[in-house]
Amino acid sequence: MRGEIALGDVYAQRLDEVLPSREEILELGRAYMDRIEKGAEESLAKLTNAGIRLVLVTAGIRDAILPVARAVGLPASAVNAVSLYFTESGEYAGFDLQTPLTRNGGKVMVVRGLGLEGPVLGVGDGITDLELRTADPPAVDAFAAYTGVVERPPVVRGADYVISGFDQLPGIVLG
């Protein structure tokens, strides 16, 4: 997340070490649900109600991310995340090796492929999020560093905006 190690070098290694079961991934999703930022649903609803298209592009695990997305009003079709595979008994059996989201530059590829109409604002807390703005050419028109969980100085330095909460997004996007 700080950009010191290439994402592609560690993604498979971490999953192979952890070997998460289907139930553990569902538990991870429940933990994410417990940590949804207060007011996120309302802030994102303001944007959606104003006709803003919202998408989620993450290297996170899709089955853990989907409950959070639904809770803040995003349909599954707006979620771009990494799919895991499990055996019939729920044991880890791998992940989608075709997704670009597990390597540096992958979010840029996904965002470019979405055909988003500008202006486009990217929001994130890691180097692979900032790549949306620093790619040549950029995949977004502006980038907001989200510091509500962790603040990474290189991401903050490269951002057009810095936000500590989702309640700040409508002010940036809607003026």
N, CA, C and O of each residue as an XYZ file, in Angstrom:
700
protein
N       0.802     -1.200      0.000
C       0.000      0.000      0.000
C       0.845      1.265      0.000
O       0.387      2.325     -0.425
N       2.075      1.149      0.477
C       2.975      2.295      0.453
C       3.782      2.316     -0.833
O       4.465      3.301     -1.113
N       3.717      1.235     -1.632
C       4.416      1.188     -2.895
C       5.829      0.662     -2.823
O       6.555      0.722     -3.815
N       6.241      0.147     -1.674
C       7.613     -0.335     -1.526
C       7.806     -1.711     -2.151
O       8.910     -2.039     -2.585
N       6.761     -2.513     -2.202
C       6.807     -3.845     -2.801
C       5.707     -3.909     -3.845
O       4.579     -3.491     -3.582
N       6.017     -4.424     -5.023
C       5.018     -4.528     -6.077
C       3.874     -5.430     -5.620
O       4.101     -6.518     -5.091
N       2.641     -4.963     -5.832
C       1.458     -5.702     -5.416
C       1.444     -7.112     -5.996
O       1.102     -8.068     -5.300
N       1.810     -7.242     -7.254
C       1.807     -8.546     -7.893
C       2.745     -9.547     -7.246
O       2.535    -10.756     -7.344
N       3.784     -9.046     -6.584
C       4.750     -9.928     -5.932
C       4.234    -10.519     -4.631
O       4.727    -11.553     -4.181
N       3.258     -9.882     -4.030
C       2.820    -10.335     -2.711
C       1.401    -10.889     -2.667
O       1.059    -11.605     -1.726
N       0.578    -10.583     -3.644
C      -0.838    -10.959     -3.568
C      -1.020    -12.477     -3.441
O      -1.628    -12.961     -2.486
N      -0.494    -13.205     -4.403
C      -0.642    -14.671     -4.373
C       0.069    -15.267     -3.160
O      -0.438    -16.200     -2.536
N       1.226    -14.736     -2.832
C       1.991    -15.240     -1.693
C       1.185    -15.129     -0.402
O       1.138    -16.073      0.387
N       0.557    -13.989     -0.189
C      -0.236    -13.799      1.029
C      -1.404    -14.765      1.094
O      -1.661    -15.363      2.138
N      -2.108    -14.921     -0.012
C      -3.251    -15.849     -0.017
C      -2.793    -17.285      0.188
O      -3.458    -18.056      0.881
N      -1.671    -17.647     -0.403
C      -1.148    -19.003     -0.228
C      -0.712    -19.269      1.208
O      -0.790    -20.402      1.685
N      -0.256    -18.232      1.892
C       0.137    -18.391      3.291
C      -1.071    -18.464      4.213
O      -1.088    -19.248      5.162
N      -2.071    -17.654      3.936
C      -3.255    -17.586      4.796
C      -4.239    -18.717      4.499
O      -4.855    -19.263      5.414
N      -4.387    -19.068      3.216
C      -5.358    -20.072      2.784
C      -6.734    -19.819      3.420
O      -7.243    -20.656      4.166
N      -7.325    -18.660      3.118
C      -8.593    -18.321      3.764
C      -9.732    -19.229      3.313
O      -9.876    -19.516      2.124
N     -10.521    -19.667      4.249
C     -11.699    -20.473      3.915
C     -12.831    -19.547      3.500
O     -12.773    -18.341      3.743
N     -13.848    -20.102      2.883
C     -15.028    -19.320      2.506
C     -15.611    -18.642      3.750
O     -15.976    -17.468      3.705
N     -15.699    -19.384      4.858
C     -16.261    -18.821      6.094
C     -15.402    -17.677      6.619
O     -15.937    -16.690      7.124
N     -14.093    -17.788      6.509
C     -13.220    -16.701      6.964
C     -13.401    -15.442      6.120
O     -13.322    -14.327      6.636
N     -13.640    -15.620      4.847
C     -13.882    -14.467      3.977
C     -15.218    -13.820      4.335
O     -15.334    -12.595      4.344
N     -16.212    -14.633      4.626
C     -17.496    -14.071      5.061
C     -17.344    -13.338      6.391
O     -17.975    -12.304      6.610
N     -16.509    -13.872      7.275
C     -16.235    -13.203      8.552
C     -15.513    -11.878      8.312
O     -15.789    -10.887      8.988
N     -14.599    -11.861      7.358
C     -13.917    -10.625      7.000
C     -14.940     -9.590      6.533
O     -14.859     -8.420      6.907
N     -15.883    -10.014      5.731
C     -16.949     -9.120      5.285
C     -17.745     -8.563      6.452
O     -18.100     -7.385      6.455
N     -18.030     -9.399      7.444
C     -18.745     -8.928      8.641
C     -17.902     -7.917      9.407
O     -18.429     -6.932      9.925
N     -16.603     -8.156      9.480
C     -15.715     -7.198     10.151
C     -15.704     -5.864      9.405
O     -15.723     -4.803     10.028
N     -15.674     -5.917      8.083
C     -15.751     -4.682      7.296
C     -17.053     -3.943      7.592
O     -17.064     -2.720      7.730
N     -18.141     -4.690      7.686
C     -19.452     -4.085      7.959
C     -19.435     -3.344      9.290
O     -20.032     -2.276      9.418
N     -18.761     -3.905     10.264
C     -18.685     -3.271     11.587
C     -17.891     -1.971     11.565
O     -17.968     -1.176     12.502
N     -17.133     -1.756     10.501
C     -16.249     -0.594     10.444
C     -16.626      0.417      9.361
O     -15.836      1.300      9.025
N     -17.834      0.282      8.819
C     -18.261      1.258      7.815
C     -18.315      2.632      8.466
O     -18.882      2.811      9.544
N     -17.721      3.577      7.798
C     -17.677      4.940      8.317
C     -19.083      5.506      8.464
O     -19.901      5.421      7.547
N     -19.346      6.078      9.616
C     -20.637      6.703      9.870
C     -20.876      7.805      8.838
O     -20.013      8.654      8.614
N     -22.030      7.785      8.228
C     -22.381      8.797      7.240
C     -21.980      8.470      5.820
O     -22.329      9.211      4.901
N     -21.253      7.376      5.608
C     -20.809      7.030      4.246
C     -21.997      6.791      3.329
O     -22.006      7.263      2.193
N     -23.005      6.059      3.811
C     -24.169      5.771      2.969
C     -24.867      7.057      2.543
O     -25.231      7.209      1.377
N     -25.053      7.969      3.468
C     -25.734      9.225      3.160
C     -24.927     10.073      2.175
O     -25.485     10.660      1.248
N     -23.631     10.132      2.381
C     -22.777     10.920      1.489
C     -22.772     10.360      0.077
O     -22.860     11.111     -0.895
N     -22.668      9.053     -0.034
C     -22.675      8.437     -1.355
C     -24.042      8.542     -2.002
O     -24.145      8.673     -3.222
N     -25.097      8.486     -1.194
C     -26.453      8.656     -1.737
C     -26.627     10.056     -2.324
O     -27.280     10.211     -3.356
N     -26.052     11.075     -1.683
C     -26.118     12.437     -2.231
C     -25.527     12.474     -3.631
O     -26.075     13.097     -4.539
N     -24.404     11.797     -3.786
C     -23.745     11.779     -5.096
C     -24.579     11.022     -6.117
O     -24.769     11.483     -7.243
N     -25.071      9.866     -5.720
C     -25.890      9.062     -6.634
C     -27.153      9.823     -7.025
O     -27.537      9.842     -8.195
N     -27.794     10.447     -6.047
C     -29.020     11.207     -6.320
C     -28.774     12.404     -7.226
O     -29.698     12.894     -7.876
N     -27.542     12.873     -7.271
C     -27.172     13.978     -8.156
C     -26.760     13.476     -9.537
O     -26.334     14.261    -10.383
N     -26.887     12.176     -9.764
C     -26.569     11.602    -11.073
C     -25.125     11.197    -11.251
O     -24.694     10.922    -12.371
N     -24.376     11.154    -10.182
C     -22.971     10.754    -10.249
C     -22.887      9.231    -10.254
O     -23.499      8.570     -9.416
N     -22.138      8.683    -11.188
C     -21.917      7.236    -11.241
C     -20.792      6.880    -10.287
O     -19.688      7.413    -10.396
N     -21.067      5.989     -9.362
C     -20.061      5.536     -8.406
C     -19.641      4.116     -8.735
O     -20.480      3.263     -9.023
N     -18.342      3.864     -8.693
C     -17.810      2.518     -8.872
C     -16.761      2.276     -7.803
O     -16.119      3.207     -7.317
N     -16.603      1.041     -7.456
C     -15.596      0.634     -6.486
C     -14.579     -0.239     -7.208
O     -14.931     -1.263     -7.793
N     -13.325      0.169     -7.162
C     -12.239     -0.571     -7.793
C     -11.221     -0.858     -6.693
O     -10.589      0.057     -6.165
N     -11.069     -2.129     -6.355
C     -10.237     -2.505     -5.231
C      -9.548     -3.838     -5.485
O     -10.057     -4.684     -6.220
N      -8.400     -4.011     -4.878
C      -7.727     -5.310     -4.885
C      -8.242     -6.169     -3.737
O      -7.723     -7.255     -3.481
N      -9.264     -5.674     -3.049
C      -9.881     -6.436     -1.976
C     -10.634     -7.645     -2.506
O     -10.855     -7.778     -3.710
N     -11.015     -8.508     -1.608
C     -11.686     -9.759     -1.965
C     -13.175     -9.507     -2.150
O     -13.860     -9.039     -1.240
N     -13.658     -9.822     -3.334
C     -15.022     -9.492     -3.737
C     -16.078     -9.950     -2.723
O     -16.962     -9.171     -2.364
N     -15.999    -11.187     -2.263
C     -17.018    -11.697     -1.344
C     -17.017    -10.968     -0.007
O     -18.041    -10.944      0.675
N     -15.907    -10.381      0.379
C     -15.847     -9.603      1.614
C     -16.286     -8.156      1.375
O     -16.788     -7.499      2.287
N     -16.098     -7.669      0.167
C     -16.412     -6.287     -0.186
C     -17.893     -6.096     -0.507
O     -18.455     -5.045     -0.199
N     -18.530     -7.086     -1.116
C     -19.921     -6.928     -1.564
C     -20.888     -6.501     -0.466
O     -21.712     -5.623     -0.720
N     -20.840     -7.069      0.745
C     -21.779     -6.601      1.772
C     -21.607     -5.116      2.103
O     -22.591     -4.417      2.345
N     -20.386     -4.643      2.114
C     -20.121     -3.233      2.388
C     -20.674     -2.378      1.255
O     -21.318     -1.357      1.496
N     -20.422     -2.795      0.035
C     -20.926     -2.050     -1.120
C     -22.446     -1.932     -1.052
O     -22.998     -0.847     -1.235
N     -23.114     -3.039     -0.790
C     -24.586     -2.997     -0.677
C     -25.016     -2.067      0.442
O     -25.980     -1.317      0.289
N     -24.317     -2.105      1.558
C     -24.684     -1.281      2.716
C     -24.576      0.215      2.426
O     -25.312      1.013      3.006
N     -23.669      0.597      1.539
C     -23.533      2.012      1.204
C     -24.228      2.360     -0.108
O     -24.032      3.447     -0.652
N     -25.040      1.436     -0.612
C     -25.878      1.726     -1.764
C     -25.303      1.420     -3.121
O     -25.855      1.859     -4.130
N     -24.202      0.676     -3.184
C     -23.624      0.324     -4.481
C     -24.096     -1.055     -4.910
O     -24.032     -1.995     -4.118
N     -24.568     -1.200     -6.135
C     -24.947     -2.525     -6.616
C     -23.707     -3.371     -6.904
O     -22.620     -2.833     -7.116
N     -23.868     -4.666     -6.910
C     -22.751     -5.575     -7.189
C     -22.103     -5.255     -8.531
O     -20.899     -5.450     -8.697
N     -22.881     -4.772     -9.484
C     -22.343     -4.451    -10.804
C     -21.350     -3.283    -10.765
O     -20.579     -3.097    -11.706
N     -21.364     -2.500     -9.685
C     -20.439     -1.372     -9.554
C     -19.156     -1.756     -8.821
O     -18.277     -0.919     -8.617
N     -19.053     -3.023     -8.427
C     -17.907     -3.479     -7.637
C     -16.923     -4.239     -8.520
O     -17.268     -5.239     -9.150
N     -15.709     -3.747     -8.549
C     -14.610     -4.405     -9.249
C     -13.617     -4.818     -8.178
O     -12.922     -3.977     -7.607
N     -13.551     -6.117     -7.908
C     -12.709     -6.649     -6.840
C     -12.223     -8.032     -7.261
O     -12.590     -8.526     -8.327
N     -11.411     -8.646     -6.435
C     -10.782     -9.925     -6.768
C     -11.657    -11.088     -6.289
O     -12.020    -11.169     -5.116
N     -11.979    -11.966     -7.206
C     -12.765    -13.158     -6.868
C     -11.841    -14.274     -6.389
O     -10.790    -14.526     -6.978
N     -12.252    -14.932     -5.313
C     -11.556    -16.116     -4.828
C     -12.360    -17.343     -5.212
O     -13.566    -17.261     -5.444
N     -11.688    -18.475     -5.276
C     -12.349    -19.738     -5.568
C     -12.180    -20.667     -4.378
O     -11.157    -20.656     -3.693
N     -13.211    -21.469     -4.151
C     -13.229    -22.390     -3.021
C     -13.671    -23.771     -3.476
O     -14.393    -23.913     -4.462
N     -13.231    -24.778     -2.752
C     -13.695    -26.133     -3.000
C     -15.129    -26.249     -2.486
O     -15.635    -25.331     -1.840
N     -15.776    -27.363     -2.768
C     -17.139    -27.573     -2.279
C     -17.202    -27.526     -0.762
O     -18.227    -27.144     -0.197
N     -16.123    -27.908     -0.096
C     -16.104    -27.891      1.366
C     -15.698    -26.521      1.932
O     -15.598    -26.360      3.148
N     -15.464    -25.534      1.052
C     -15.173    -24.178      1.509
C     -13.710    -23.858      1.697
O     -13.376    -22.807      2.244
N     -12.816    -24.748      1.251
C     -11.380    -24.483      1.379
C     -10.903    -23.624      0.211
O     -11.415    -23.734     -0.903
N      -9.924    -22.775      0.477
C      -9.358    -21.897     -0.541
C      -8.803    -22.720     -1.702
O      -8.092    -23.704     -1.498
N      -9.145    -22.296     -2.939
C      -8.679    -23.003     -4.122
C      -8.043    -22.070     -5.151
O      -7.773    -22.481     -6.280
N      -7.804    -20.824     -4.768
C      -7.149    -19.904     -5.683
C      -7.942    -18.620     -5.872
O      -8.995    -18.416     -5.268
N      -7.402    -17.762     -6.729
C      -8.074    -16.500     -7.042
C      -8.029    -16.270     -8.542
O      -7.321    -16.969     -9.266
N      -8.777    -15.302     -8.995
C      -8.866    -14.974    -10.413
C      -7.516    -14.449    -10.898
O      -7.164    -13.296    -10.648
N      -6.782    -15.283    -11.575
C      -5.455    -14.911    -12.068
C      -5.515    -13.926    -13.234
O      -4.507    -13.313    -13.586
N      -6.701    -13.776    -13.833
C      -6.840    -12.884    -14.982
C      -7.072    -11.431    -14.581
O      -6.888    -10.528    -15.397
N      -7.471    -11.197    -13.340
C      -7.764     -9.821    -12.941
C      -6.486     -8.991    -12.869
O      -5.478     -9.438    -12.321
N      -6.532     -7.800    -13.418
C      -5.362     -6.919    -13.287
C      -5.269     -6.276    -11.901
O      -4.262     -5.642    -11.587
N      -6.293     -6.429    -11.073
C      -6.335     -5.751     -9.783
C      -5.280     -6.240     -8.795
O      -5.034     -5.584     -7.782
N      -4.662     -7.367     -9.071
C      -3.666     -7.911     -8.152
C      -2.241     -7.486     -8.506
O      -1.273     -8.049     -7.995
N      -2.122     -6.494     -9.379
C      -0.779     -6.010     -9.717
C      -0.797     -4.491     -9.894
O      -1.841     -3.893    -10.155
N       0.348     -3.901     -9.751
C       0.462     -2.462     -9.939
C      -0.020     -2.092    -11.333
O       0.228     -2.815    -12.298
N      -0.699     -0.977    -11.431
C      -1.255     -0.522    -12.701
C      -2.585     -1.162    -13.030
O      -3.236     -0.766    -13.996
N      -3.005     -2.144    -12.249
C      -4.257     -2.850    -12.530
C      -5.495     -1.993    -12.362
O      -6.435     -2.092    -13.150
N      -5.499     -1.155    -11.345
C      -6.664     -0.285    -11.145
C      -6.790      0.692    -12.306
O      -7.898      1.022    -12.731
N      -5.661      1.150    -12.813
C      -5.665      2.046    -13.969
C      -6.321      1.342    -15.154
O      -7.171      1.923    -15.829
N      -5.933      0.100    -15.407
C      -6.513     -0.663    -16.516
C      -8.019     -0.817    -16.350
O      -8.779     -0.626    -17.300
N      -8.446     -1.166    -15.135
C      -9.875     -1.375    -14.888
C     -10.649     -0.076    -15.069
O     -11.676     -0.051    -15.748
N     -10.160      1.004    -14.463
C     -10.870      2.280    -14.568
C     -10.958      2.736    -16.019
O     -12.011      3.204    -16.453
N      -9.891      2.611    -16.762
C      -9.931      2.996    -18.185
C     -10.947      2.156    -18.949
O     -11.610      2.651    -19.860
N     -11.067      0.888    -18.578
C     -12.000     -0.004    -19.254
C     -13.462      0.208    -18.900
O     -14.342     -0.346    -19.559
N     -13.734      0.995    -17.880
C     -15.120      1.218    -17.452
C     -15.859      2.247    -18.307
O     -17.084      2.341    -18.241
N     -15.131      3.007    -19.099
C     -15.774      4.008    -19.950
C     -16.476      5.106    -19.156
O     -17.564      5.547    -19.526
N     -15.852      5.542    -18.069
C     -16.450      6.581    -17.230
C     -16.406      7.925    -17.945
O     -15.414      8.267    -18.589
N     -17.491      8.680    -17.825
C     -17.526     10.015    -18.406
C     -16.977     11.007    -17.405
O     -17.330     10.971    -16.226
N     -16.117     11.889    -17.870
C     -15.463     12.841    -16.992
C     -16.349     13.990    -16.585
O     -17.410     14.200    -17.173
N     -15.934     14.721    -15.605
C     -14.699     14.504    -14.863
C     -14.820     13.328    -13.892
O     -15.894     13.049    -13.360
N     -13.697     12.651    -13.676
C     -13.654     11.471    -12.816
C     -12.739     11.762    -11.630
O     -11.611     12.228    -11.790
N     -13.257     11.475    -10.432
C     -12.486     11.626     -9.204
C     -12.165     10.247     -8.668
O     -13.069      9.439     -8.454
N     -10.893      9.967     -8.450
C     -10.470      8.739     -7.795
C     -10.275      9.025     -6.314
O      -9.850     10.118     -5.939
N     -10.585      8.042     -5.474
C     -10.428      8.188     -4.032
C      -9.742      6.932     -3.515
O     -10.119      5.822     -3.890
N      -8.744      7.094     -2.664
C      -8.090      5.921     -2.098
C      -7.009      6.300     -1.120
O      -6.708      7.476     -0.912
N      -6.419      5.254     -0.509
C      -5.397      5.512      0.507
C      -4.047      4.898      0.192
O      -3.112      5.034      0.981
N      -3.925      4.226     -0.939
C      -2.681      3.541     -1.253
C      -2.054      3.988     -2.560
O      -2.657      4.714     -3.350
N      -0.834      3.537     -2.762
C      -0.088      3.881     -3.974
C      -0.806      3.385     -5.227
O      -0.815      4.082     -6.242
N      -1.410      2.193     -5.179
C      -2.101      1.700     -6.372
C      -3.348      2.516     -6.663
O      -3.838      2.509     -7.792
N      -3.873      3.223     -5.659
C      -4.978      4.158     -5.898
C      -4.436      5.435     -6.547
O      -5.006      5.942     -7.513
N      -3.335      5.943     -6.004
C      -2.722      7.153     -6.548
C      -2.295      6.955     -7.998
O      -2.259      7.916     -8.767
N      -1.969      5.719     -8.382
C      -1.598      5.444     -9.769
C      -2.677      5.904    -10.746
O      -2.379      6.202    -11.902
N      -3.922      5.963    -10.292
C      -5.008      6.443    -11.155
C      -4.717      7.856    -11.649
O      -5.085      8.222    -12.765
N      -4.059      8.638    -10.815
C      -3.752     10.030    -11.151
C      -2.369     10.191    -11.775
O      -2.160     11.072    -12.609
N      -1.428      9.344    -11.372
C      -0.044      9.517    -11.827
C       0.285      8.736    -13.091
O       1.365      8.907    -13.656
N      -0.627      7.881    -13.545
C      -0.395      7.139    -14.790
C      -0.270      8.128    -15.946
O      -0.752      9.258    -15.864
N       0.373      7.697    -17.008
C       0.539      8.550    -18.182
C      -0.162      7.908    -19.371
O       0.354      6.943    -19.936
N      -1.315      8.414    -19.761
C      -2.059      9.525    -19.189
C      -2.835      9.090    -17.949
O      -3.060      7.896    -17.749
N      -3.245     10.041    -17.118
C      -4.002      9.695    -15.914
C      -5.333      9.021    -16.276
O      -5.924      9.298    -17.319
N      -5.782      8.135    -15.392
C      -7.071      7.462    -15.590
C      -8.203      8.247    -14.946
O      -9.375      7.960    -15.193
N      -7.865      9.238    -14.119
C      -8.856     10.099    -13.469
C      -8.427     11.553    -13.636
O      -7.260     11.849    -13.894
N      -9.384     12.442    -13.484
C      -9.095     13.869    -13.622
C      -8.553     14.478    -12.339
O      -7.829     15.473    -12.374
N      -8.905     13.877    -11.206
C      -8.431     14.348     -9.905
C      -8.414     13.162     -8.954
O      -9.070     12.148     -9.189
N      -7.647     13.308     -7.869
C      -7.521     12.224     -6.899
C      -7.614     12.789     -5.489
O      -6.994     13.801     -5.164
N      -8.404     12.111     -4.658
C      -8.521     12.477     -3.245
C      -7.898     11.380     -2.398
O      -8.307     10.222     -2.476
N      -6.919     11.741     -1.596
C      -6.314     10.797     -0.656
C      -7.241     10.676      0.544
O      -7.566     11.671      1.191
N      -7.662      9.456      0.836
C      -8.523      9.200      1.985
C      -7.640      8.839      3.167
O      -6.903      7.854      3.120
N      -7.712      9.632      4.223
C      -6.858      9.424      5.394
C      -7.644      8.992      6.626
O      -7.125      9.041      7.742
N      -8.885      8.571      6.435
C      -9.745      8.212      7.559
C      -9.329      6.967      8.310
O      -9.731      6.782      9.459
N      -8.536      6.111      7.694
C      -8.051      4.893      8.361
C      -6.551      4.974      8.557
O      -6.043      4.744      9.655
N      -5.846      5.302      7.488
C      -4.388      5.415      7.559
C      -3.952      6.551      6.628
O      -4.533      6.758      5.563
N      -2.943      7.263      7.045
C      -2.404      8.336      6.219
C      -1.034      7.930      5.716
O      -0.121      7.673      6.500
N      -0.901      7.876      4.408
C       0.368      7.530      3.782
C       0.915      8.789      3.111
O       0.355      9.255      2.119
N       2.004      9.340      3.645
C       2.524     10.612      3.126
C       2.724     10.661      1.614
O       2.384     11.682      1.016
N       3.254      9.621      0.948
C       3.411      9.731     -0.510
C       2.076      9.869     -1.240
O       1.988     10.542     -2.268
N       1.043      9.231     -0.704
C      -0.286      9.311     -1.331
C      -0.859     10.708     -1.122
O      -1.426     11.295     -2.044
N      -0.713     11.231      0.071
C      -1.200     12.573      0.374
C      -0.479     13.605     -0.496
O      -1.112     14.518     -1.026
N       0.833     13.467     -0.644
C       1.613     14.422     -1.452
C       1.171     14.438     -2.908
O       1.206     15.482     -3.559
N       0.754     13.284     -3.419
C       0.368     13.213     -4.818
C      -1.087     13.536     -5.097
O      -1.509     13.551     -6.254
N      -1.857     13.795     -4.055
C      -3.296     13.997     -4.207
C      -3.667     15.439     -4.529
O      -2.959     16.380     -4.172
N      -4.790     15.583     -5.209
C      -5.371     16.896     -5.464
C      -6.182     17.368     -4.256
O      -6.294     18.565     -3.988
N      -6.743     16.394     -3.537
C      -7.543     16.665     -2.345
C      -7.141     15.665     -1.272
O      -6.625     14.590     -1.578
N      -7.376     16.020     -0.023
C      -7.171     15.109      1.090
C      -8.453     15.118      1.901
O      -8.925     16.175      2.320
N      -9.022     13.925      2.124
C     -10.249     13.824      2.897
C     -10.042     12.833      4.034
O      -9.335     11.836      3.889
N     -10.661     13.121      5.146
C     -10.587     12.202      6.278
C     -11.899     11.457      6.466
O     -11.989     10.550      7.294
N     -12.925     11.840      5.693
C     -14.217     11.180      5.797
C     -14.999     11.307      4.496
O     -14.805     12.245      3.722
N     -15.880     10.348      4.275
C     -16.684     10.358      3.059
C     -17.662     11.527      3.029
O     -18.155     11.897      1.964
N     -17.943     12.110      4.192
C     -18.840     13.254      4.232
C     -18.253     14.462      3.495
O     -18.972     15.418      3.206
N     -16.970     14.427      3.195
C     -16.323     15.520      2.473
C     -16.460     15.384      0.949
O     -16.232     16.352      0.224
N     -16.826     14.210      0.465
C     -16.912     13.990     -0.977
C     -17.955     14.854     -1.675
O     -17.648     15.447     -2.709
N     -19.178     14.950     -1.151
C     -20.142     15.793     -1.869
C     -19.668     17.226     -2.081
O     -19.943     17.821     -3.123
N     -18.967     17.779     -1.114
C     -18.445     19.144     -1.269
C     -17.447     19.258     -2.409
O     -17.418     20.268     -3.113
N     -16.631     18.231     -2.593
C     -15.647     18.240     -3.687
C     -16.328     18.009     -5.025
O     -16.079     18.728     -5.993
N     -17.188     17.005     -5.073
C     -17.788     16.594     -6.341
C     -18.899     17.547     -6.801
O     -18.991     17.882     -7.982
N     -19.732     17.974     -5.863
C     -20.893     18.784     -6.224
C     -20.639     20.275     -6.073
O     -21.457     21.099     -6.482
N     -19.491     20.616     -5.479
C     -19.124     22.018     -5.341
C     -19.793     22.636     -4.209
O     -19.595     23.822     -3.947
